């Protein structure tokens, strides 16, 4: 027998299967996904690799085939189905097979098990008392203390006994040798869930919720597995629906994965799921220790966990009977990986579900255009929740034109209307969330007097301010000089946005000195449980005002929040990205949805310099479908996803001239492949940051209507790069429908 092995070296020239013979002692031991050690290269250097298949025939001269040396110690095997998923990811997202394999391994190596030691008395009570008298007679005080404690309680924790009774290890060993006691060791699984709630009573579902659950369950019972988009307004009870779907799937003997967009959502989500499913729930995220992550995988393998919750990496939990994958807030950009392979969790989840015979449920109040478009095309099934679960009204939304505030003499970032509403809420002891829309703030240049934004004349995205007084388009490379006066109204109030969450916090504390203020951003959540502490404090009403960036407006449920203020709504609207309108609408609608989820009604203030933009108007109305139609008209006109597909090729290298030449060669090669001129090729251009640590960067964009065609182009380009030595000193990455412009 022979094993097909991918060598653990991330290099395109070694991105192929190597065949090794299986020695007799490893026959029947090796499995697909197992990590092994093999001799590699002319010097037969011991190198690690992964088994991807087996064969009973040699692919070439048997005398040249080397044997597998041994299995790798402390490694974690990859399930065979995840190996198949890795192969799909390599094909659809680029990179090497080893990069794809390492992506689907949730845990890279075994960790030392955490153990709990206990001491158990072996003697009967009468024997124990006689032995105690002997110890006392001989003045062996430490032995006597330990034996007396064990006569009261025959089994006790080792650490507790040694510390409380001041007993040394040598004393314990001596009693062990005498046959008085025995030391017992029990494996303990590290739990990442610090607080565990009580069991929740069965939910009462609305008619809409019941209909959605019934549609899903009827399909599931008939063996139909497909992808659903659960489109429900904020507060419509999507999480309750997920839990009921999962509960039914678990009753059938299957397992479920729940993806959430970021760690900040873990605390509230897990508490709700734990209330329903108890110890069968676990979590996986990057803030956990290696030991905690390893233990969760051990619990999965032992069949003690049925529901795994976490961001992107939780998708690769090796459940043997996966029945359902839920992706909450599916529109979030964090579901797209920034590392090679640059996979999207939505498409990858759908592929995994196809391999394993599972269903996929995507949920959002503001679905991605890709998901809603897939429903229109018949690829996904649309399920709707039009009303809030408690039938509360959606909040009242006010749009404040900040241009008028400046004309009225208010140069503060807090408008007069918002200030008045904050004062009223503080008097009523109700809570307030202030959301600073920071996304995209670093790049674009706008006028605070009239709202004008400097845009690229060719790509309909904002130009970004660069050092040296240049404004640059990151799609086509168009440049023009920085402006000191607004080209539209002549005002000098033109430039970038400078305020951050810390400045907002200081301003709020000055203007409302009696208010208790919490700030939640990257600085205040660096510690392992930073998110939990802040959210728990706010949920417990230990603060009146929560100030934060995107992380405070995603999925949180605080019943006492009756006012949400959105500061600088334009920040994401004019970022240098074709998705800017979509992201702005999603952020504003999600932020507005935090208000009025309890018994009291909610109000929202959107502060903007562009009140007439359709993203702002539709967010104020909370009209997703109106926004979808307006945004899709723009995407069709410009040929952007989901109407057409986009492939970004990011190139980096230390020699700028060589990189420029290579980028031109790649563009020419793409033109040669595209003989029928079905592609539109943009660039090469410089990204927003054109050089990092003396490494230069260039990007090339390819647009086309057929995703499979772009994959074929990517495959041809990978072969072209591999056979041309000029590319050896560069790093080239492929990204389909990128979430961020480079």
C-alpha positions as CSV (number, residue, x, y, z in Angstrom):
1,X,0.0,0.0,0.0
2,X,1.1,3.6,-0.7
3,X,0.1,6.8,1.0
4,X,-0.5,10.1,-0.8
5,X,1.0,12.9,1.3
6,X,1.0,16.7,1.1
7,X,4.3,18.0,2.5
8,X,4.1,20.7,5.2
9,X,5.9,23.3,3.2
10,X,4.0,26.4,2.0
11,X,5.5,26.8,-1.5
12,X,3.7,26.6,-4.8
13,X,6.3,24.4,-6.4
14,X,5.7,21.7,-3.7
15,X,1.9,22.0,-3.8
16,X,1.4,18.5,-5.1
17,X,0.9,15.0,-3.8
18,X,4.0,12.9,-3.0
19,X,3.7,9.1,-2.8
20,X,5.3,7.1,0.0
21,X,5.2,3.4,0.8
22,X,3.6,2.2,4.0
23,X,5.8,0.0,6.2
24,X,4.3,-3.1,7.8
25,X,4.1,-1.6,11.3
26,X,2.0,1.3,10.0
27,X,-0.4,-0.8,7.9
28,X,-3.9,-0.3,9.2
29,X,-2.7,2.5,11.5
30,X,-2.6,5.4,9.0
31,X,-5.8,7.3,8.2
32,X,-6.7,10.1,5.9
33,X,-6.0,13.4,7.6
34,X,-3.2,12.0,9.9
35,X,0.0,13.9,10.3
36,X,3.2,11.8,9.6
37,X,6.9,12.2,9.4
38,X,8.6,11.3,6.0
39,X,12.1,11.7,4.5
40,X,12.0,14.5,1.9
41,X,14.4,15.9,-0.6
42,X,17.9,14.8,-1.6
43,X,19.1,14.8,2.0
44,X,16.1,12.8,3.2
45,X,15.4,15.5,5.8
46,X,12.7,14.5,8.2
47,X,9.6,16.5,7.3
48,X,6.0,16.5,8.4
49,X,3.1,16.0,6.0
50,X,-0.6,15.0,5.9
51,X,-2.1,11.8,4.4
52,X,-4.7,12.7,1.8
53,X,-5.3,9.3,0.3
54,X,-4.2,5.7,-0.3
55,X,-3.4,3.5,-3.3
56,X,-2.3,-0.1,-4.0
57,X,-0.4,0.9,-7.1
58,X,2.8,2.8,-7.4
59,X,2.6,6.0,-9.4
60,X,6.2,5.7,-10.6
61,X,9.4,3.6,-10.1
62,X,8.9,1.6,-6.9
63,X,12.7,1.7,-6.1
64,X,12.5,5.5,-5.8
65,X,9.5,5.5,-3.4
66,X,10.6,6.2,0.2
67,X,8.8,4.8,3.2
68,X,6.7,6.8,5.8
69,X,8.9,7.0,8.9
70,X,6.3,7.3,11.6
71,X,3.2,9.1,12.7
72,X,3.8,12.6,14.2
73,X,3.6,12.8,17.9
74,X,1.2,15.3,19.6
75,X,-0.6,16.0,16.3
76,X,-4.3,16.2,15.7
77,X,-5.7,14.2,12.8
78,X,-8.0,16.0,10.3
79,X,-11.3,14.2,9.6
80,X,-11.5,12.8,6.0
81,X,-14.5,15.0,5.1
82,X,-12.5,18.1,6.2
83,X,-9.7,17.0,3.9
84,X,-12.2,17.1,1.0
85,X,-13.4,20.5,2.2
86,X,-9.7,21.7,2.2
87,X,-9.3,20.6,-1.4
88,X,-12.4,22.5,-2.4
89,X,-11.1,25.6,-0.6
90,X,-7.7,25.4,-2.3
91,X,-9.5,25.2,-5.7
92,X,-12.0,28.1,-5.1
93,X,-9.8,30.5,-3.1
94,X,-6.2,29.8,-4.2
95,X,-3.2,29.2,-2.0
96,X,-1.6,25.8,-1.4
97,X,-3.2,22.6,-0.2
98,X,-1.1,22.7,3.0
99,X,-2.5,26.2,3.7
100,X,-6.0,24.9,3.2
101,X,-5.4,21.9,5.4
102,X,-4.0,24.0,8.2
103,X,-7.1,26.2,8.0
104,X,-9.5,23.3,8.6
105,X,-7.5,22.0,11.6
106,X,-9.2,23.8,14.6
107,X,-6.4,22.6,16.9
108,X,-2.9,22.1,15.6
109,X,-1.4,19.9,18.3
110,X,-2.3,18.0,21.4
111,X,-2.1,19.8,24.8
112,X,-1.4,18.4,28.2
113,X,-4.6,17.2,29.8
114,X,-5.7,19.1,32.9
115,X,-5.9,16.7,35.8
116,X,-7.6,16.7,39.2
117,X,-6.0,14.6,41.9
118,X,-7.8,13.3,44.9
119,X,-6.8,11.2,48.0
120,X,-9.0,8.3,49.0
121,X,-8.8,6.4,52.3
122,X,-8.3,2.6,51.9
123,X,-8.7,1.6,55.5
124,X,-12.0,0.8,57.2
125,X,-13.0,3.1,60.0
126,X,-11.8,0.9,62.9
127,X,-8.4,0.2,61.1
128,X,-8.1,4.0,60.5
129,X,-8.7,4.9,64.1
130,X,-6.1,2.3,65.3
131,X,-3.6,3.8,62.7
132,X,-4.4,7.3,63.9
133,X,-3.5,6.3,67.5
134,X,-0.2,5.0,66.3
135,X,0.6,8.2,64.5
136,X,-0.3,10.3,67.5
137,X,1.7,8.0,69.8
138,X,4.8,8.5,67.6
139,X,4.2,12.2,67.4
140,X,3.8,12.0,63.6
141,X,1.6,15.1,63.5
142,X,1.3,15.6,59.7
143,X,0.3,12.0,59.1
144,X,-2.2,12.2,61.9
145,X,-3.8,15.5,60.5
146,X,-4.2,13.9,57.1
147,X,-5.7,10.6,58.4
148,X,-8.0,12.4,60.8
149,X,-9.4,14.5,57.9
150,X,-9.9,11.4,55.8
151,X,-11.8,9.6,58.6
152,X,-14.2,12.6,58.5
153,X,-14.4,12.6,54.7
154,X,-12.9,9.5,53.0
155,X,-12.2,11.2,49.7
156,X,-10.8,14.7,49.4
157,X,-9.2,16.9,46.7
158,X,-5.4,16.7,46.8
159,X,-4.7,20.4,46.4
160,X,-7.3,21.3,49.0
161,X,-5.9,18.8,51.6
162,X,-2.2,19.7,51.1
163,X,-2.8,23.5,51.4
164,X,-5.5,23.4,54.2
165,X,-3.7,20.8,56.3
166,X,-0.2,21.9,55.4
167,X,0.8,18.4,54.4
168,X,3.8,17.8,52.1
169,X,4.0,15.5,49.1
170,X,6.4,13.2,51.0
171,X,3.8,12.7,53.8
172,X,1.2,11.7,51.1
173,X,3.7,9.4,49.5
174,X,4.6,7.7,52.8
175,X,0.9,6.9,53.6
176,X,0.5,5.7,50.0
177,X,3.4,3.2,50.5
178,X,1.9,2.0,53.8
179,X,-1.4,1.2,52.0
180,X,-3.3,3.7,54.1
181,X,-4.4,5.9,51.1
182,X,-4.4,5.9,47.3
183,X,-3.9,8.8,44.9
184,X,-6.5,9.0,42.1
185,X,-6.3,11.1,39.0
186,X,-9.3,12.3,37.0
187,X,-9.1,14.1,33.7
188,X,-10.8,17.5,33.9
189,X,-11.9,19.4,30.8
190,X,-11.1,23.1,30.8
191,X,-14.4,25.1,30.4
192,X,-14.3,28.4,28.5
193,X,-17.8,29.2,29.8
194,X,-17.3,31.2,33.0
195,X,-21.0,31.6,34.0
196,X,-23.7,29.1,33.4
197,X,-27.4,30.1,33.4
198,X,-30.3,28.1,34.6
199,X,-32.6,26.1,32.3
200,X,-34.9,28.2,30.2
201,X,-38.6,27.4,29.9
202,X,-40.0,26.4,26.5
203,X,-40.5,29.5,24.4
204,X,-43.8,30.7,23.2
205,X,-43.4,31.3,19.4
206,X,-45.3,33.8,17.3
207,X,-47.2,32.7,14.3
208,X,-44.4,33.9,12.0
209,X,-41.8,32.0,14.0
210,X,-43.9,28.8,14.1
211,X,-44.3,29.0,10.3
212,X,-40.6,29.4,9.7
213,X,-39.8,26.4,12.0
214,X,-42.4,24.3,10.3
215,X,-41.1,25.0,6.8
216,X,-37.6,24.0,7.8
217,X,-38.7,20.9,9.7
218,X,-41.0,19.6,7.0
219,X,-38.0,19.8,4.6
220,X,-35.7,18.2,7.1
221,X,-38.0,15.2,7.8
222,X,-38.3,14.6,4.1
223,X,-34.5,14.4,3.8
224,X,-34.3,17.8,1.9
225,X,-31.1,19.7,2.8
226,X,-30.8,23.2,1.5
227,X,-29.8,26.7,2.4
228,X,-32.3,29.1,3.9
229,X,-32.1,32.8,4.5
230,X,-34.0,33.9,7.6
231,X,-34.7,37.5,7.0
232,X,-36.2,39.1,10.1
233,X,-36.4,42.6,11.5
234,X,-34.2,43.5,14.5
235,X,-35.7,41.9,17.6
236,X,-37.9,39.4,15.6
237,X,-36.6,36.4,17.6
238,X,-34.3,34.8,15.1
239,X,-32.2,33.3,17.9
240,X,-35.2,31.5,19.4
241,X,-35.9,30.1,15.9
242,X,-32.3,28.9,15.6
243,X,-32.5,27.2,19.0
244,X,-35.8,25.4,18.1
245,X,-34.3,24.2,14.8
246,X,-31.2,23.0,16.5
247,X,-33.2,21.3,19.3
248,X,-35.1,19.2,16.7
249,X,-31.9,18.3,14.8
250,X,-30.3,17.2,18.0
251,X,-33.3,15.0,18.8
252,X,-32.6,13.2,15.5
253,X,-29.0,12.4,16.7
254,X,-27.2,15.1,14.8
255,X,-25.0,18.0,15.8
256,X,-25.0,21.7,15.0
257,X,-22.5,24.6,14.5
258,X,-23.6,28.2,15.2
259,X,-21.3,30.9,13.7
260,X,-21.4,34.4,15.1
261,X,-19.5,37.3,13.5
262,X,-17.2,38.2,16.4
263,X,-16.1,37.4,19.9
264,X,-18.0,40.3,21.3
265,X,-21.3,38.4,20.7
266,X,-20.2,35.2,22.4
267,X,-21.3,36.1,25.9
268,X,-24.9,36.8,25.4
269,X,-25.3,34.2,22.7
270,X,-23.8,31.4,24.7
271,X,-25.8,32.2,27.8
272,X,-29.0,31.8,25.8
273,X,-27.9,28.6,24.2
274,X,-26.6,27.2,27.5
275,X,-30.0,27.9,29.0
276,X,-31.6,25.7,26.4
277,X,-29.0,22.9,25.9
278,X,-26.9,23.0,29.1
279,X,-23.5,21.2,29.0
280,X,-24.0,20.0,25.4
281,X,-23.0,23.5,24.2
282,X,-19.4,24.7,23.9
283,X,-17.5,27.6,22.3
284,X,-14.4,28.1,20.2
285,X,-12.6,31.4,19.6
286,X,-9.2,32.9,19.4
287,X,-9.2,34.4,22.9
288,X,-9.3,31.0,24.5
289,X,-6.1,29.3,25.6
290,X,-4.6,26.4,23.6
291,X,-5.6,24.1,26.4
292,X,-9.2,25.2,26.4
293,X,-9.4,24.9,22.6
294,X,-7.9,21.4,22.7
295,X,-10.3,20.3,25.4
296,X,-13.3,21.4,23.4
297,X,-12.2,19.2,20.5
298,X,-11.7,16.3,23.0
299,X,-15.3,16.8,24.2
300,X,-16.5,16.8,20.6
301,X,-14.7,13.5,19.9
302,X,-16.0,12.0,23.2
303,X,-19.6,12.9,22.0
304,X,-20.2,15.2,25.0
305,X,-20.8,18.3,22.9
306,X,-23.5,18.7,20.3
307,X,-23.6,22.5,19.6
308,X,-20.4,24.5,18.9
309,X,-20.7,28.3,18.9
310,X,-18.0,30.7,17.7
311,X,-16.6,32.9,14.9
312,X,-15.2,31.6,11.6
313,X,-12.9,28.8,12.9
314,X,-15.8,27.0,14.6
315,X,-17.0,26.0,11.1
316,X,-14.4,23.3,11.1
317,X,-15.5,21.5,14.3
318,X,-15.1,17.8,13.5
319,X,-18.6,16.7,14.3
320,X,-19.2,13.1,13.0
321,X,-22.9,13.7,12.3
322,X,-23.3,17.3,11.4
323,X,-26.9,18.2,10.7
324,X,-27.2,22.0,10.7
325,X,-25.0,25.0,10.3
326,X,-26.4,28.4,11.4
327,X,-24.7,31.6,10.4
328,X,-26.1,34.5,12.5
329,X,-25.7,38.1,11.1
330,X,-24.6,36.5,7.8
331,X,-23.9,39.9,6.2
332,X,-20.9,40.6,8.5
333,X,-17.6,41.1,6.8
334,X,-15.8,39.2,9.5
335,X,-17.0,36.0,7.9
336,X,-14.4,36.6,5.2
337,X,-10.9,35.4,6.0
338,X,-8.0,37.8,5.6
339,X,-5.5,35.0,5.4
340,X,-4.7,32.6,2.6
341,X,-7.0,30.9,1.6
342,X,-9.2,33.9,1.7
343,X,-12.4,31.9,2.2
344,X,-15.9,33.1,3.0
345,X,-17.6,31.2,5.8
346,X,-21.0,31.4,4.0
347,X,-19.9,29.6,0.8
348,X,-17.6,27.3,2.7
349,X,-20.4,26.3,5.1
350,X,-22.7,25.6,2.2
351,X,-20.0,23.3,0.7
352,X,-19.3,21.5,4.0
353,X,-23.1,21.0,4.4
354,X,-23.2,19.5,0.9
355,X,-20.4,17.1,1.7
356,X,-22.0,16.0,5.0
357,X,-25.7,16.1,4.2
358,X,-26.5,19.1,6.4
359,X,-28.8,22.1,6.1
360,X,-27.6,25.8,6.3
361,X,-29.6,28.6,7.9
362,X,-28.4,32.2,7.3
363,X,-29.9,34.9,9.4
364,X,-29.9,38.7,9.3
365,X,-32.1,41.8,9.6
366,X,-30.0,43.3,6.8
367,X,-28.9,40.4,4.5
368,X,-25.9,40.6,2.3
369,X,-26.8,41.4,-1.3
370,X,-25.2,38.1,-2.3
371,X,-27.6,36.1,0.0
372,X,-30.8,38.1,-1.1
373,X,-29.7,37.8,-4.7
374,X,-29.3,34.1,-4.3
375,X,-32.9,33.9,-3.0
376,X,-34.1,35.9,-6.1
377,X,-32.2,33.4,-8.3
378,X,-33.7,30.4,-6.5
379,X,-30.5,29.1,-5.0
380,X,-31.5,29.9,-1.4
381,X,-35.0,29.7,0.2
382,X,-36.3,33.0,1.8
383,X,-38.0,32.8,5.2
384,X,-39.3,36.0,6.7
385,X,-40.0,37.4,10.2
386,X,-41.7,40.8,9.6
387,X,-42.5,41.7,13.2
388,X,-40.6,41.9,16.5
389,X,-41.2,38.9,18.8
390,X,-43.0,40.9,21.5
391,X,-44.8,42.9,18.8
392,X,-43.0,46.1,19.9
393,X,-42.8,48.9,17.4
394,X,-39.6,49.6,15.5
395,X,-37.9,52.7,17.0
396,X,-38.6,56.2,15.8
397,X,-35.7,57.4,13.7
398,X,-34.6,61.1,13.4
399,X,-32.1,62.1,10.7
400,X,-30.0,65.2,11.7
401,X,-28.3,67.1,9.0
402,X,-25.0,68.1,10.5
403,X,-24.4,70.8,7.9
404,X,-27.3,72.7,9.4
405,X,-25.8,72.2,12.9
406,X,-22.6,73.9,11.7
407,X,-24.6,76.8,10.2
408,X,-26.5,77.2,13.5
409,X,-23.2,77.5,15.4
410,X,-23.0,74.0,16.9
411,X,-19.5,72.6,16.1
412,X,-19.8,69.7,18.5
413,X,-20.1,66.1,17.3
414,X,-23.3,65.8,19.4
415,X,-26.3,67.5,17.8
416,X,-28.8,69.6,19.7
417,X,-31.5,67.0,19.3
418,X,-29.3,64.1,20.5
419,X,-28.2,66.1,23.5
420,X,-31.8,66.9,24.5
421,X,-32.8,63.2,24.2
422,X,-29.8,62.0,26.2
423,X,-30.8,64.4,29.1
424,X,-34.4,63.1,29.0
425,X,-33.2,59.4,29.1
426,X,-30.8,60.1,32.0
427,X,-33.7,61.6,34.0
428,X,-35.9,58.5,33.3
429,X,-33.0,56.1,34.3
430,X,-33.1,54.6,30.9
431,X,-30.0,53.5,29.0
432,X,-28.3,55.0,25.9
433,X,-25.9,53.6,23.3
434,X,-23.7,56.0,21.3
435,X,-22.3,54.4,18.2
436,X,-19.3,56.0,16.4
437,X,-19.2,54.7,12.9
438,X,-15.4,54.6,12.5
439,X,-15.3,52.2,9.5
440,X,-13.5,53.8,6.6
441,X,-12.8,57.0,8.5
442,X,-9.0,57.1,7.7
443,X,-9.3,57.4,3.9
444,X,-11.9,59.7,2.4
445,X,-12.0,63.5,2.3
446,X,-15.3,65.4,2.8
447,X,-16.6,68.9,3.4
448,X,-18.4,69.4,6.8
449,X,-20.2,72.5,5.4
450,X,-22.0,70.9,2.4
451,X,-21.2,67.2,2.6
452,X,-19.3,67.0,-0.7
453,X,-16.9,64.0,-1.0
454,X,-14.0,63.8,-3.4
455,X,-14.6,60.8,-5.7
456,X,-12.8,58.9,-8.5
457,X,-14.2,60.0,-11.9
458,X,-13.9,56.4,-13.2
459,X,-14.9,54.1,-10.4
460,X,-17.6,55.9,-8.3
461,X,-15.7,55.3,-5.0
462,X,-14.1,57.9,-2.8
463,X,-10.4,58.9,-3.3
464,X,-8.1,58.3,-0.4
465,X,-5.8,60.8,1.1
466,X,-2.1,59.7,0.9
467,X,1.1,61.3,2.2
468,X,2.6,63.8,-0.1
469,X,-0.7,65.7,-0.8
470,X,-2.2,63.1,-3.2
471,X,-5.7,61.7,-3.5
472,X,-5.6,58.2,-4.9
473,X,-8.2,55.7,-6.2
474,X,-7.4,52.1,-5.0
475,X,-9.3,50.5,-7.9
476,X,-7.8,52.1,-11.0
477,X,-4.8,54.1,-9.7
478,X,-6.3,57.6,-10.6
479,X,-4.5,60.4,-8.8
480,X,-5.2,64.1,-8.2
481,X,-3.8,66.7,-5.8
482,X,-5.2,67.2,-2.3
483,X,-7.7,70.1,-1.9
484,X,-7.7,72.8,0.7
485,X,-11.1,74.3,-0.3
486,X,-14.3,72.4,-1.1
487,X,-14.8,72.2,-4.9
488,X,-18.5,72.4,-4.4
489,X,-19.1,75.3,-1.9
490,X,-15.7,76.8,-1.4
491,X,-15.6,76.1,2.4
492,X,-12.3,75.4,4.2
493,X,-14.0,72.8,6.4
494,X,-12.7,70.0,4.2
495,X,-10.6,67.1,5.3
496,X,-10.6,63.7,7.1
497,X,-12.5,62.8,10.3
498,X,-10.4,62.9,13.5
499,X,-12.6,62.0,16.5
500,X,-12.3,58.6,18.2
501,X,-14.2,56.8,20.9
502,X,-11.9,58.1,23.6
503,X,-12.6,61.8,22.6
504,X,-16.3,61.0,22.5
505,X,-16.1,59.5,26.0
506,X,-14.4,62.7,27.3
507,X,-16.9,64.9,25.6
508,X,-19.9,63.0,27.0
509,X,-18.4,63.0,30.6
510,X,-18.0,66.8,30.4
511,X,-21.5,67.5,29.0
512,X,-23.3,64.9,31.3
513,X,-21.2,64.9,34.5
514,X,-23.7,62.7,36.4
515,X,-23.8,59.9,33.8
516,X,-22.1,56.6,34.3
517,X,-20.2,55.9,31.0
518,X,-18.7,52.7,29.6
519,X,-16.5,52.6,26.5
520,X,-16.1,49.5,24.3
521,X,-13.5,49.4,21.6
522,X,-10.3,47.6,20.7
523,X,-8.4,49.3,23.6
524,X,-10.9,48.3,26.3
525,X,-11.4,44.7,25.2
526,X,-7.8,43.5,24.8
527,X,-8.0,41.1,27.7
528,X,-9.4,37.6,27.4
529,X,-12.8,38.5,29.0
530,X,-12.8,42.2,28.2
531,X,-16.0,42.0,26.1
532,X,-17.9,40.0,28.8
533,X,-17.1,42.3,31.6
534,X,-18.2,45.4,29.7
535,X,-21.4,43.8,28.3
536,X,-22.2,42.3,31.7
537,X,-21.8,45.6,33.5
538,X,-24.1,47.4,30.9
539,X,-26.7,44.6,31.0
540,X,-26.7,44.8,34.8
541,X,-27.4,48.6,34.4
542,X,-24.2,49.6,36.1
543,X,-23.8,52.3,33.4
544,X,-26.1,54.7,31.7
545,X,-24.3,55.3,28.4
546,X,-22.3,52.7,26.4
547,X,-20.0,54.3,23.8
548,X,-18.4,52.1,21.1
549,X,-17.6,51.2,17.5
550,X,-19.2,48.4,15.4
551,X,-18.9,45.8,18.1
552,X,-21.7,47.4,20.2
553,X,-24.4,47.3,17.6
554,X,-24.2,43.6,16.5
555,X,-26.8,41.3,18.0
556,X,-26.9,42.6,21.5
557,X,-30.2,42.7,23.4
558,X,-30.5,45.3,26.2
559,X,-34.2,45.8,27.1
560,X,-33.5,49.1,29.0
561,X,-31.8,50.8,26.0
562,X,-34.3,53.3,24.6
563,X,-32.0,55.7,22.8
564,X,-29.3,55.1,20.2
565,X,-27.2,57.9,18.8
566,X,-25.3,57.3,15.6
567,X,-22.3,59.7,15.3
568,X,-20.7,60.3,11.9
569,X,-23.0,58.0,9.9
570,X,-21.1,59.0,6.7
571,X,-17.8,57.4,7.8
572,X,-18.6,54.1,6.0
573,X,-20.7,55.7,3.3
574,X,-17.7,57.2,1.5
575,X,-15.0,54.6,2.2
576,X,-13.0,53.6,-0.9
577,X,-15.1,50.5,-1.5
578,X,-18.0,49.6,-3.8
579,X,-19.8,48.0,-0.8
580,X,-19.8,51.3,1.1
581,X,-23.5,51.9,0.6
582,X,-24.4,48.4,1.7
583,X,-22.2,48.5,4.8
584,X,-23.6,51.9,5.8
585,X,-27.2,50.7,5.5
586,X,-26.4,47.5,7.5
587,X,-24.6,49.3,10.3
588,X,-27.2,52.0,10.7
589,X,-30.1,49.6,10.6
590,X,-28.4,47.2,13.1
591,X,-27.5,50.1,15.4
592,X,-31.1,51.4,15.2
593,X,-32.3,48.0,16.1
594,X,-30.7,48.1,19.5
595,X,-33.3,50.6,20.7
596,X,-36.8,49.9,22.1
597,X,-36.4,46.1,22.5
598,X,-38.0,46.2,26.0
599,X,-41.4,47.5,27.1
600,X,-40.6,51.2,26.4
601,X,-40.4,52.6,22.9
602,X,-37.1,53.4,21.3
603,X,-35.7,56.5,19.5
604,X,-32.7,56.7,17.2
605,X,-30.7,59.8,16.0
606,X,-28.7,59.4,12.8
607,X,-26.2,62.3,12.4
608,X,-25.0,62.7,8.8
609,X,-23.7,65.2,6.3
610,X,-25.5,63.3,3.5
611,X,-29.2,62.9,4.6
612,X,-30.3,62.6,1.0
613,X,-28.3,59.4,0.2
614,X,-30.5,56.4,-0.3
615,X,-28.5,54.3,2.3
616,X,-29.3,56.9,5.0
617,X,-32.9,57.4,3.9
618,X,-33.7,53.6,3.7
619,X,-31.9,53.0,7.1
620,X,-34.1,55.6,8.7
621,X,-37.2,53.9,7.3
622,X,-35.6,50.5,8.1
623,X,-36.6,49.5,4.6
624,X,-34.2,46.7,3.4
625,X,-36.0,45.9,0.2
626,X,-36.1,49.5,-0.9
627,X,-32.4,49.7,-0.2
628,X,-31.8,46.4,-2.1
629,X,-33.5,47.7,-5.3
630,X,-31.5,51.0,-5.2
631,X,-28.2,49.3,-4.5
632,X,-28.6,46.6,-7.1
633,X,-29.3,49.2,-9.7
634,X,-25.9,50.7,-8.9
635,X,-24.2,47.3,-8.9
636,X,-25.7,46.4,-12.3
637,X,-24.6,49.7,-13.7
638,X,-21.0,49.4,-12.5
639,X,-20.7,45.6,-12.9
640,X,-20.0,44.8,-9.3
641,X,-20.9,41.6,-7.2
642,X,-23.3,39.9,-6.9
643,X,-24.3,40.8,-10.5
644,X,-20.8,40.2,-11.7
645,X,-17.9,38.4,-10.0
646,X,-14.7,40.1,-8.9
647,X,-11.2,38.6,-8.5
648,X,-8.5,40.6,-6.7
649,X,-4.8,39.6,-7.2
650,X,-2.6,41.1,-4.5
651,X,1.1,41.2,-5.3
652,X,3.9,42.0,-2.8
653,X,7.6,42.3,-3.3
654,X,10.7,44.1,-2.0
655,X,11.8,45.5,-5.5
656,X,9.3,48.1,-6.7
657,X,10.4,48.1,-10.4
658,X,10.3,44.2,-10.5
659,X,6.9,44.2,-8.9
660,X,5.6,46.8,-11.5
661,X,6.9,44.6,-14.3
662,X,5.4,41.4,-12.9
663,X,2.0,43.1,-12.4
664,X,2.0,44.1,-16.1
665,X,3.0,40.6,-17.2
666,X,0.1,39.2,-15.2
667,X,-2.3,41.6,-16.7
668,X,-1.0,40.7,-20.2
669,X,-1.4,37.0,-19.4
670,X,-5.0,37.5,-18.2
671,X,-5.7,39.3,-21.5
672,X,-4.3,36.3,-23.4
673,X,-6.5,33.9,-21.5
674,X,-9.5,36.0,-22.1
675,X,-9.6,35.7,-25.9
676,X,-13.3,36.4,-26.1
677,X,-13.0,39.6,-24.0
678,X,-15.4,38.4,-21.3
679,X,-13.4,39.9,-18.5
680,X,-12.8,43.5,-17.5
681,X,-9.3,44.0,-16.1
682,X,-8.7,47.0,-13.8
683,X,-5.2,48.1,-12.7
684,X,-2.6,47.3,-11.6
685,X,-2.9,50.0,-9.0
686,X,-1.4,50.8,-5.6
687,X,-3.4,49.9,-2.5
688,X,-4.2,52.4,0.3
689,X,-0.9,51.4,2.0
690,X,1.5,50.9,-0.9
691,X,4.5,49.8,1.2
692,X,4.7,48.0,4.5
693,X,8.1,47.3,6.2
694,X,9.9,48.0,2.9
695,X,7.6,45.6,1.0
696,X,5.8,47.1,-2.0
697,X,2.2,46.2,-2.9
698,X,0.2,46.2,-6.1
699,X,-3.3,44.9,-6.9
700,X,-5.0,43.8,-10.1
701,X,-8.8,43.4,-10.4
702,X,-10.6,41.0,-12.8
703,X,-14.4,41.4,-13.3
704,X,-16.6,38.8,-15.1
705,X,-20.1,37.4,-15.0
706,X,-19.0,33.7,-14.5
707,X,-17.5,32.6,-11.2
708,X,-16.2,29.4,-12.6
709,X,-14.4,31.3,-15.4
710,X,-12.6,33.4,-12.8
711,X,-11.6,30.1,-11.0
712,X,-10.2,28.8,-14.3
713,X,-8.2,32.1,-14.8
714,X,-6.9,31.8,-11.3
715,X,-5.7,28.2,-12.0
716,X,-4.0,29.3,-15.2
717,X,-2.3,32.2,-13.4
718,X,-1.1,29.9,-10.6
719,X,0.6,27.6,-13.2
720,X,2.0,30.6,-15.0
721,X,3.5,32.0,-11.8
722,X,4.9,28.6,-10.9
723,X,6.9,28.1,-14.1
724,X,8.2,31.7,-14.3
725,X,11.2,32.3,-11.9
726,X,10.7,36.0,-12.1
727,X,7.8,35.6,-9.6
728,X,9.9,33.7,-7.1
729,X,10.8,36.7,-5.0
730,X,7.1,37.9,-4.7
731,X,4.1,36.8,-2.8
732,X,0.9,36.6,-4.8
733,X,-2.6,36.1,-3.3
734,X,-6.0,35.6,-4.9
735,X,-9.2,37.0,-3.3
736,X,-12.7,36.4,-4.8
737,X,-15.3,39.2,-4.2
738,X,-13.0,40.9,-1.6
739,X,-14.7,42.4,1.5
740,X,-12.0,45.2,1.6
741,X,-10.3,47.0,-1.2
742,X,-6.5,46.4,-0.8
